[in-house]
Amino acid sequence: MKTNHPVIIQGGMGIAVSDWKLAKTVSQAGQLGVVSGTAINSVLVRRLQDGDKEGHVRRALRAFPSQEIAEQILASYFIEGGKETTKGYKRPPLFSVQSPKPLLQLNVVASFVEVFLAKEGHHNPVGLNLLEKVLLPNLSSLYGGLLAGVDYVIMGAGIPREIPGALDLLSQSKPASLKVHVEGSAPGDETLTTFDPAAVMNGVLPQNLKRPFFFPIVSSSILAANLKKKATGEINGFIVEGPLAGGHNAPPRGPMKIDEHGEPIYGPRDVVDLKEMAELGLPFWMAGYYATPEKLAEVQAQGAHGIQVGTLFAFSQESGLMPDIRDKVVSLIVKNDVPPKGLVFTDPLSSPTGFPFKAVRLSNTISQPDLYEKRKRICDLGYLRHAYKKEDGTIGQRCPAEPVEDYVKKGGKLEDTVGRKCLCNALMADIGMPQIQSGGDIELPMLTAGDDLNFLGRILNPGQLSYSALDVLHYLLK
Ligand SMILES: Cc1cc2nc3c(=O)[nH]c(=O)nc-3n(C[C@H](O)[C@H](O)[C@H](O)COP(=O)(O)O)c2cc1C
């Protein structure tokens, strides 16, 4: 199906790996840049506490429709010149089923800032990526994106059936709700999280915001067909992501089987039939180890509109990854200093979501078992907690990567805590904003990347040790 959508989508990469700088570069070049909205409120408050040295955040805040809200956030978090390097960051409150108004305001503003900056200075479209599994911030993130005129919303890590309808409502500044899965709740006992712009925006309520295109990320044509039929509003296209992609992967179909290296085994049932996708009549993009001009041409010949690419962009100069870590990985590849099993491990256990999560085998990160064991468990960002019914009938939240005793005390199963890692803190460390915990421990990073990382060298000319997002586009579109 031919459309005017861009051929290359730079995939959303949380937390702030695909930040506004990367997305802006890609969008300005005429393809689709996508910012990550995951944990974006924590990113905003840490940028402000680091002193917002180049002034970008404060410039975007001045464009927010309610200056009263923007100024409250500045007053709460901005530190002129940056916080003392030995001190930890002040954290915003954690999300709950009905989060307090200041937290919702912060999240709307944070998402607005990211999209605003990615769109600033050009007229090309920009996308916003969110995860269905990180449900509670999603409505306020979407609203912030809409206020900044976001053009595409792309969501995976779950089945985002209710998002299209929510986008229809929020673009009219009307309240929207999402069902919250509460473990242990009785059948028919429904819990909703609701976001009402009128209750959050201090009287500034823009109407007729643009309703962006919505692309769910799917791992099968059956799921795509189902979403097309049963979503609460219009779906405009699909990202079809396979198990070689960076970040979280859909689990293999059927019962999870593990190979001798401890990685999930995917089989023929996990391969998506492009013909079936094309028959759905909506444009689609292939993601997960498709980033070569040859594969692009191949999938286009089978009906795909283009490809979504993550790994190549994640290690480009414009990405939000800490330059030290990015350069270290690129230099390992250039020197061919790669472990025999490759740089990427698909860990079926590490993510508190229960989905397989790819980690780069890298020293000084919690992908190393000894460093993982040494870390004192703490859950202080809480994006990956899930809701459960307490004995008194109220709703609590727990994360399998939190301290084991706490998780078990909350009724969670001991076996669910084994091997779980605090992705929230590790991913904040990846972008150079690690928390300093009480006692002085600095949270360590853990990188994610797709299997494509092992072949990253193809993007570099001889002698080159870094590359830009534009190099990626030139390579793919040559
Ligand atoms: C560092 C990194 C972080 C990612 N984070 C997300 C994310 O937050 N949300 C998402 O939908 N996909 C995420 N992905 C997947 C990408 O958006 C993209 O679909 C995938 O990387 C494409 O496959 P490739 O890595 O072979 O190019 C991430 C990928 C990487 C490499």
The ligand as a MOL file (V3000), in Angstrom:
LIG
                    3D

  0  0  0     0  0            999 V3000
M  V30 BEGIN CTAB
M  V30 COUNTS 31 33 0 0 0
M  V30 BEGIN ATOM
M  V30 1 C 18.6450 1.0710 22.9590 0
M  V30 2 C 17.3000 0.6260 22.4710 0
M  V30 3 C 16.1670 0.9500 23.2110 0
M  V30 4 C 14.8960 0.6010 22.7430 0
M  V30 5 N 13.8010 1.0020 23.4430 0
M  V30 6 C 12.5750 0.8350 22.9140 0
M  V30 7 C 11.4410 1.4310 23.5300 0
M  V30 8 O 11.5420 2.1160 24.5490 0
M  V30 9 N 10.2420 1.2350 22.9490 0
M  V30 10 C 10.0870 0.5010 21.7950 0
M  V30 11 O 8.9600 0.3670 21.3100 0
M  V30 12 N 11.1380 -0.0720 21.1970 0
M  V30 13 C 12.3770 0.1000 21.7200 0
M  V30 14 N 13.4690 -0.4070 21.0490 0
M  V30 15 C 13.2830 -1.0700 19.7450 0
M  V30 16 C 13.4690 -0.0700 18.5700 0
M  V30 17 O 12.5160 0.9570 18.6000 0
M  V30 18 C 13.4070 -0.7560 17.2060 0
M  V30 19 O 12.1450 -1.2740 16.9300 0
M  V30 20 C 14.3830 -1.8930 17.0720 0
M  V30 21 O 15.6050 -1.5500 17.6430 0
M  V30 22 C 14.5790 -2.2290 15.5840 0
M  V30 23 O 15.5040 -3.2680 15.4020 0
M  V30 24 P 17.0860 -3.0230 15.2250 0
M  V30 25 O 17.5980 -2.8100 16.5920 0
M  V30 26 O 17.5650 -4.2800 14.5980 0
M  V30 27 O 17.2780 -1.8390 14.3310 0
M  V30 28 C 14.7660 -0.1210 21.5300 0
M  V30 29 C 15.9120 -0.4790 20.8220 0
M  V30 30 C 17.1680 -0.1270 21.2730 0
M  V30 31 C 18.3690 -0.5070 20.4750 0
M  V30 END ATOM
M  V30 BEGIN BOND
M  V30 1 1 1 2
M  V30 2 1 2 3
M  V30 3 2 2 30
M  V30 4 2 3 4
M  V30 5 1 4 5
M  V30 6 1 4 28
M  V30 7 2 5 6
M  V30 8 1 6 7
M  V30 9 1 6 13
M  V30 10 2 7 8
M  V30 11 1 7 9
M  V30 12 1 9 10
M  V30 13 2 10 11
M  V30 14 1 10 12
M  V30 15 2 12 13
M  V30 16 1 13 14
M  V30 17 1 14 15
M  V30 18 1 14 28
M  V30 19 1 15 16
M  V30 20 1 16 17
M  V30 21 1 16 18
M  V30 22 1 18 19
M  V30 23 1 18 20
M  V30 24 1 20 21
M  V30 25 1 20 22
M  V30 26 1 22 23
M  V30 27 1 23 24
M  V30 28 2 24 25
M  V30 29 1 24 26
M  V30 30 1 24 27
M  V30 31 2 28 29
M  V30 32 1 29 30
M  V30 33 1 30 31
M  V30 END BOND
M  V30 END CTAB
M  END
